[in-house]
Structures are given as C-alpha cells and as structure tokens.
Amino acid sequence: MSSFSELPTVKPDAAFTLLAAYKIDTNPNKVDLCPGFYRDENGRPWIMSSVIQAKERVHADPNVNHEHLPLAGHTELLRQSKELVFGKEDRDLKRVASIQTVSGTGANHLAALFLSTKLNPKTVWFPNLGWINHTEIWKLAGSHVQQRFYPYFNAENQNIDFDTMVEVLREAQKGDVIVLHACAHNPTGVDLSKEQWDNLATICKNTGFQGLASGDVRQDASAIRMLHIAALDVTATAKITPVLTQLSRAEITSCPSYGARIVSQILGDLKLYDQWLKDLATMNNRMKTMREGLYHGLLVRKVQGSWKHILTDTGMFSMTGLSTTQVTAMKEKHHIYLLPFRKNLCHWIDNS
C-alpha cells in the first residue's frame, strides 16, 4: 500500500465546487451568485478601460523584458502602493516595510508566516463570520498559534454586534493578532463605522495587538491608516524588509512582473489614474443599482423579512439569511447558485 493512501480525506472547497457545478449546468437562465468576482450587466468579466490602456503601454515598451523582479517585488509599484494607501504626504512612509506578494491569499499567508514565526503570538483572533481562507492560512503558516473567534455579525438585525465584539476582544493578550476586514467585509458586506474603527484602534493600541487589516480609494484605506503600526524607526524597517524577503524567497522567490507593470502604469500616470477612479465608480454604481433593484423586487413581491441591510451593505456581498436547505432548493429548482450565507450582487444580469 502506498504511503499516500494514509492521507486524510480533504473536504472539497464549497465555493469552487459550486462554481464547477454551475459551469456544467446547461440551463440558459442559470445564475451564479457565489464567486467573489465582478461581472458586467451581461454577466461577463469586465476589464477596466484603465487596465486595457496600461496593457497597451506595457506591450509597446521596447524595454520590457521577462527577467526576475527584485526579491521584494516591483520597486516602483512598492513606492506607489505605499503612497496610495497612506498618502504621498505621510512623513512615516520611510518607516513602512513593503513587499509584493501573489494575490490576497499570498499576502495573508506571508503576513501570517511573518507574525507567527518572528513575533510568536499566542493567539490569532478571527471574526465569527469571515473569509474561510484566513483560518486555513493560519493552520498552515502558524499551526502553533491558537485560533479564537470574536463576534462580528448579528444575523437577527443584519448588523455588527460591536459591543459584544469589543467585550470579547478585551480578553486578548498583548502580542495577539487580530484579523480585521478593512472594507467591504467578506461575506457580510457590513463594515465598521468611522466611530467604531476609532474605538477599535484605541483598544488595539492600548493592548499592543498586532493589527492585520485585509468606490472611494481614500475612504477604503482609512481603516488601514488608522490601525497600521509603522516601525519605530528606519533602522527597524531595514530589518523587517530582509526578513520578509527571506520568507518570500523560500516560497516563490520572484513575484509575477506583468500585472505589477500594468498596475504601476496606472498609479504612475495621472490620466490612467483618473480613468481608474472612473472605472471604480462604474463598478460601484452598478453594485448600488443591483442592490436597489433586488431590494425593491423583494418589496414588490412581499417577501417576508427585513431587507434594508441590502441597501446599506458595501462591496459585492450581502447576507441572504437562507438556510442550507433553501440554498439547495434555489439551485435545484431555479438554477441559482449561491453559498448558504452570502450572495454576490454584481453577478445578477439585467434579464435575471
């Protein structure tokens, strides 16, 4: 018998299993409300105009090659990203250590690896309803770190249970890691208010937590700016960056350069940057339109329940309140694919 036969059986990922089932469904009226992808009014992937123009510039540049990037990533993009998040005028930019990673999962994994191995926290705290990959990442990158959960979403009133959240987080010890969603909370779509972020920042700073924070770019970045912990001085920053690159070197060595060049083109050119903001506004306006349409459709059909949260939630997602049985019925009877707890509103198409 092969040694591999003794491997444990791994449960398939729910979201990707659902996506695979949707793809083989031959019903012409099928709707997929599961993935975290943006779609246009025809249900197709939408490439921003700013991205199309930036790609053309990259392709036309005779100096572009396929050599490895530096270990920390695309140098210009790192500078531009810091300025985007913290502002060009921030005097502390030199104290911010940055590194390019592979997607959001890669960023979360590298952060978890860095925090768990170099700062040795006893506990990492997650929202009781959040992105499932966060806990999986910490199981791999920081298996010795205890995982605990704090209350975030109250299903009864479709809002944040902030008082209970704060009460539980006060149990955290100095050096613990708290995983927070900076904006467009996945999967609830319910974000903390400015006042709540202020209160949470005070708790984190007073207790010495390591804050890990994952339409309006400046507004979306406000929570990160509020909770970000810059190194005490440039000397500390100079030590952090090599540690991050060492960890990255052992896993991927060099990040992809193509996407980095495209983003750098957009952030480095005023015309493309302005177009990017317009593209974001287009996406945001469509999501608002879909929220309003769904809300009014539920009211007209007198569907039982309170649906006001659909209008106040942010980002692509909203909670459905549907049970597993109801979600299964939606798929089998109506060919509507969604997870038990959330729906992606921008996957509605105009005739659905």
ROLUMTOR-275777 format. One line per field, with one value per residue (C-alpha): residue number from 1; chain; z, x, y. Coordinates in steps of 0.2 Angstrom, whole numbers, plus 5000, padded with zeros to 4 digits. Example, Ala and Ser with C-alpha at 12.3 -4.5 7.8 and 13.67 -1.06 7.14 Angstrom:
nr: c(1|2)
kette: c(A|A)
Z: c(5039|5036)
X: c(5062|5068)
Y: c(4978|4995)
REM end
This chain:
nr: c(1|2|3|4|5|6|7|8|9|10|11|12|13|14|15|16|17|18|19|20|21|22|23|24|25|26|27|28|29|30|31|32|33|34|35|36|37|38|39|40|41|42|43|44|45|46|47|48|49|50|51|52|53|54|55|56|57|58|59|60|61|62|63|64|65|66|67|68|69|70|71|72|73|74|75|76|77|78|79|80|81|82|83|84|85|86|87|88|89|90|91|92|93|94|95|96|97|98|99|100|101|102|103|104|105|106|107|108|109|110|111|112|113|114|115|116|117|118|119|120|121|122|123|124|125|126|127|128|129|130|131|132|133|134|135|136|137|138|139|140|141|142|143|144|145|146|147|148|149|150|151|152|153|154|155|156|157|158|159|160|161|162|163|164|165|166|167|168|169|170|171|172|173|174|175|176|177|178|179|180|181|182|183|184|185|186|187|188|189|190|191|192|193|194|195|196|197|198|199|200|201|202|203|204|205|206|207|208|209|210|211|212|213|214|215|216|217|218|219|220|221|222|223|224|225|226|227|228|229|230|231|232|233|234|235|236|237|238|239|240|241|242|243|244|245|246|247|248|249|250|251|252|253|254|255|256|257|258|259|260|261|262|263|264|265|266|267|268|269|270|271|272|273|274|275|276|277|278|279|280|281|282|283|284|285|286|287|288|289|290|291|292|293|294|295|296|297|298|299|300|301|302|303|304|305|306|307|308|309|310|311|312|313|314|315|316|317|318|319|320|321|322|323|324|325|326|327|328|329|330|331|332|333|334|335|336|337|338|339|340|341|342|343|344|345|346|347|348|349|350|351|352)
kette: c(A|A|A|A|A|A|A|A|A|A|A|A|A|A|A|A|A|A|A|A|A|A|A|A|A|A|A|A|A|A|A|A|A|A|A|A|A|A|A|A|A|A|A|A|A|A|A|A|A|A|A|A|A|A|A|A|A|A|A|A|A|A|A|A|A|A|A|A|A|A|A|A|A|A|A|A|A|A|A|A|A|A|A|A|A|A|A|A|A|A|A|A|A|A|A|A|A|A|A|A|A|A|A|A|A|A|A|A|A|A|A|A|A|A|A|A|A|A|A|A|A|A|A|A|A|A|A|A|A|A|A|A|A|A|A|A|A|A|A|A|A|A|A|A|A|A|A|A|A|A|A|A|A|A|A|A|A|A|A|A|A|A|A|A|A|A|A|A|A|A|A|A|A|A|A|A|A|A|A|A|A|A|A|A|A|A|A|A|A|A|A|A|A|A|A|A|A|A|A|A|A|A|A|A|A|A|A|A|A|A|A|A|A|A|A|A|A|A|A|A|A|A|A|A|A|A|A|A|A|A|A|A|A|A|A|A|A|A|A|A|A|A|A|A|A|A|A|A|A|A|A|A|A|A|A|A|A|A|A|A|A|A|A|A|A|A|A|A|A|A|A|A|A|A|A|A|A|A|A|A|A|A|A|A|A|A|A|A|A|A|A|A|A|A|A|A|A|A|A|A|A|A|A|A|A|A|A|A|A|A|A|A|A|A|A|A|A|A|A|A|A|A|A|A|A|A|A|A|A|A|A|A|A|A|A|A|A|A|A|A|A|A|A|A|A|A|A|A|A|A|A|A)
Z: c(5000|4996|5010|5001|5004|5023|5019|5027|5016|5012|5011|4994|4994|4994|4983|4969|4970|4967|4953|4944|4946|4938|4923|4918|4921|4904|4909|4899|4914|4927|4938|4949|4964|4973|4967|4973|4955|4947|4932|4920|4916|4904|4917|4908|4916|4914|4910|4916|4902|4913|4913|4894|4891|4903|4895|4878|4885|4893|4876|4867|4878|4870|4887|4894|4897|4907|4919|4938|4949|4964|4979|4987|4970|4958|4966|4958|4962|4981|4982|4973|4984|5000|4993|4988|5005|5016|5006|4997|5011|5025|5034|5040|5023|5026|5041|5031|5026|5010|4999|4984|4985|4975|4977|4993|4998|4996|5006|5020|5020|5021|5035|5045|5042|5047|5063|5069|5067|5071|5084|5092|5096|5107|5099|5082|5083|5068|5066|5069|5051|5039|5024|5027|5019|5034|5046|5033|5030|5049|5051|5038|5042|5061|5067|5084|5086|5095|5085|5093|5086|5091|5087|5072|5063|5071|5060|5068|5065|5050|5058|5068|5086|5090|5109|5111|5099|5109|5125|5119|5111|5128|5133|5120|5127|5122|5106|5100|5081|5077|5059|5053|5036|5032|5020|5010|5023|5016|5017|5026|5017|5033|5038|5054|5055|5057|5076|5078|5070|5081|5097|5090|5086|5104|5111|5099|5103|5122|5122|5110|5097|5080|5068|5052|5041|5025|4976|4986|4987|5001|5011|5009|5015|5031|5042|5037|5040|5057|5063|5054|5065|5057|5063|5077|5066|5049|5057|5062|5044|5037|5047|5043|5024|5023|5035|5023|5008|5016|5019|5001|4994|5001|4994|4977|4975|4962|4960|4943|4934|4921|4932|4943|4927|4922|4940|4940|4924|4931|4948|4939|4926|4930|4915|4918|4937|4934|4922|4935|4948|4935|4932|4950|4951|4936|4946|4962|4954|4946|4963|4970|4956|4959|4977|4974|4961|4972|4987|4978|4969|4986|4992|4977|4979|4998|5003|5021|5031|5033|5018|5022|5025|5006|5003|5017|5015|5005|4992|4981|4995|5006|5018|5012|5028|5018|5026|5018|5013|5005|4996|4989|4983|4974|4964|4960|4956|4950|4944|4956|4963|4980|4996|5012|5019|5005|4988|4975|4969|4954|4947|4943|4924|4918|4912|4928)
X: c(5000|5006|5011|4999|4984|4985|4982|4967|4952|4950|4933|4931|4931|4912|4914|4924|4913|4898|4907|4911|4893|4887|4898|4891|4873|4865|4850|4851|4844|4856|4863|4879|4879|4894|4911|4920|4922|4915|4904|4896|4877|4878|4887|4904|4921|4924|4941|4944|4947|4962|4969|4967|4976|4990|4992|4994|5008|5017|5016|5023|5038|5054|5062|5050|5058|5054|5069|5065|5060|5070|5065|5054|5045|5042|5052|5041|5025|5030|5033|5016|5007|5013|5008|4991|4987|4995|4996|5011|5012|5014|5030|5031|5032|5051|5046|5034|5041|5033|5034|5025|5015|5005|4987|4977|4980|4998|4998|4989|5000|5016|5009|5004|5021|5030|5019|5019|5037|5045|5033|5027|5009|4999|4983|4976|4958|4946|4928|4915|4909|4923|4934|4936|4954|4960|4959|4966|4981|4985|4983|4997|5008|5005|4999|5006|4996|4979|4964|4949|4934|4926|4908|4906|4889|4872|4861|4845|4847|4859|4872|4888|4887|4900|4898|4900|4914|4924|4920|4927|4942|4947|4951|4965|4983|4997|5005|4990|4985|4968|4962|4951|4942|4947|4932|4918|4918|4918|4905|4893|4896|4894|4908|4913|4908|4922|4917|4919|4936|4941|4936|4944|4960|4961|4959|4972|4985|4982|4984|4998|4989|4997|4983|4981|4969|4965|4920|4932|4950|4955|4939|4943|4961|4956|4955|4972|4979|4971|4977|4994|5009|5024|5041|5048|5062|5070|5083|5069|5061|5078|5077|5059|5061|5075|5065|5050|5061|5069|5052|5046|5062|5059|5042|5041|5057|5051|5033|5025|5030|5017|5002|5014|5019|5001|4996|5012|5007|4990|4997|5011|5001|4988|4977|4977|4974|4959|4952|4955|4945|4931|4931|4930|4915|4907|4908|4902|4887|4882|4883|4872|4860|4859|4856|4842|4834|4835|4828|4813|4810|4808|4796|4785|4784|4781|4795|4794|4809|4819|4829|4835|4853|4854|4855|4867|4879|4895|4905|4899|4892|4876|4870|4855|4848|4844|4846|4856|4840|4834|4850|4849|4832|4837|4850|4839|4823|4829|4847|4853|4869|4875|4883|4872|4877|4881|4876|4887|4875|4885|4883|4864|4862|4849|4837|4838)
Y: c(5000|5017|5029|5042|5030|5035|5054|5061|5065|5083|5091|5100|5119|5124|5139|5131|5115|5126|5135|5119|5113|5130|5128|5111|5117|5118|5129|5145|5155|5149|5162|5161|5172|5163|5169|5185|5191|5207|5205|5217|5219|5204|5193|5194|5198|5216|5223|5241|5254|5260|5242|5240|5256|5251|5234|5243|5254|5239|5229|5244|5247|5240|5240|5227|5210|5194|5195|5191|5206|5210|5199|5212|5215|5229|5243|5257|5248|5246|5265|5269|5257|5265|5282|5275|5268|5281|5297|5305|5317|5305|5308|5290|5281|5278|5268|5257|5240|5233|5218|5212|5195|5184|5189|5192|5174|5176|5192|5185|5169|5179|5190|5175|5167|5183|5186|5168|5164|5181|5189|5172|5177|5165|5168|5174|5181|5180|5187|5173|5175|5179|5173|5155|5155|5166|5151|5139|5150|5151|5132|5130|5146|5147|5130|5133|5148|5146|5152|5161|5170|5186|5191|5202|5199|5198|5188|5194|5213|5210|5222|5222|5216|5229|5230|5211|5211|5224|5215|5199|5207|5214|5196|5196|5197|5208|5202|5193|5195|5202|5199|5213|5217|5235|5237|5228|5214|5196|5189|5200|5217|5226|5237|5246|5264|5278|5279|5260|5260|5274|5264|5248|5257|5263|5245|5238|5252|5251|5232|5231|5220|5216|5223|5213|5223|5214|5267|5279|5273|5286|5281|5262|5264|5274|5259|5253|5270|5271|5253|5252|5250|5258|5253|5263|5270|5267|5255|5243|5245|5240|5224|5219|5220|5207|5195|5197|5194|5179|5171|5175|5168|5151|5151|5160|5169|5182|5189|5190|5206|5208|5213|5223|5233|5236|5242|5253|5261|5266|5273|5282|5291|5305|5301|5282|5285|5296|5283|5270|5280|5282|5263|5260|5272|5262|5246|5254|5262|5245|5237|5250|5248|5230|5232|5244|5233|5217|5227|5234|5217|5209|5223|5222|5203|5205|5193|5190|5198|5214|5218|5236|5230|5226|5245|5249|5235|5238|5229|5215|5204|5204|5191|5181|5173|5157|5140|5126|5118|5134|5136|5119|5122|5138|5128|5113|5121|5138|5135|5149|5145|5153|5149|5147|5164|5176|5182|5192|5206|5211|5193|5197|5201|5213|5199|5188)
REM end
